[in-house]
Amino acid sequence: MSRHLTDTSAAAYAGIADMASHLRAIVHRTLYDHPAGLTVDEVCSLAGYPRYSLQPRFTELRHKEMIRDTGLRRRNVSGAKAIVWRATVIDQQGSAA
């Protein structure tokens, strides 16, 4: 059985894809503006978005090699240690100087 997208399903998917792209840009810009790095919770707080909206964008950006784990850890709101992320473009700017 093949699955076909209806015109409304296709439109909904396009809207989600556009929103995901927008949210990735927000995460990336927030990290770029904080070169020392931020946790997911810190980005969410600064950007004013809930964690469930932005958390998946970190994985997507990491897979695109646009952000990296700094190796640092800070406590998040639950008290657990959280990765401190950094935009890789900052690394590239530093090595170009």
N, C-alpha and C positions, 0 to 999 in steps of 0.2 A: 504494500500500500504506500503510495507516495504522498508526501505532504506538500501542499501548496499554500503559500501565504496569500491571504486575501489582501485587497488593497488597504483595508484598515489595519491589518496586522503589519503589513510592510511600513505603513505610516507610523505606527506605534514603535516599531523597531528603530526606524530612522530617528524618531524623537529621543529614544533612550540612548542611541549611539551619540547623538549630538550632545545630550546632557552629560554623558560619561566623558566626552572630549572636553567639555567645559569644566567639569570637576577636576579632571587631570590637570588642566591649565591652572586652576586655582591652587591645587597642591604644589605644582611645580613652582609657580610664582611665589608662593608663601615660603617655600624652602629656599628659593633664590634670594629672597629678601632677608633671610636669616642664615648667613654663611656658616655659622658655628653649628648649625643643624637643629632639628626639632623632632620630637616624637609625634606619633599620629595624633595623640590627644592635644598636644600643643598646637599643631596645625589646625585641628578642628576648632579649638578655642579662638585662635587668631582669625581664622577665616569665617567663623560663625556658622559652621555646618555641623550636623550630627555625625558621629563616628561612622554610622552605617552608610552614609553617603560617600565618605572620603576614604575609608579603610581599603576598599577594593582598588582604588586608584593607585595606592602605593605599590601594590603587586604589579599592576599594569605598567607603571612607570619604571619599576625595577626591571621588569622583563625587557623594556625598551632601552635599558641602560641609561635612563635619564636621571635616576637617583641612585644613591648607594648607601649602604650601612656604614656609618663612620667607625664602628667598633665600640662606640660609647653607649652607655645605658643610663637611663634615668627612670625614676619611679613614675608610673602613670597614675591616673585617678584611682585605680583599684589597688594601688600599692605594689603591683608587679613591676619588674624591670622591663623597660621598653627600649626598642632600638631607637637610636638617634639617627635620623636620615639627613642626607645632604644632596643638593642638586649637583650632578656631575659636571655641569657647565662651569661651575665655580672652580673645580679642580683644573679644568682645561684653561681657564683664564689665568689661574695661578702659574701654570707651567709655561704659558706663553709670555709671561712677564720677565 
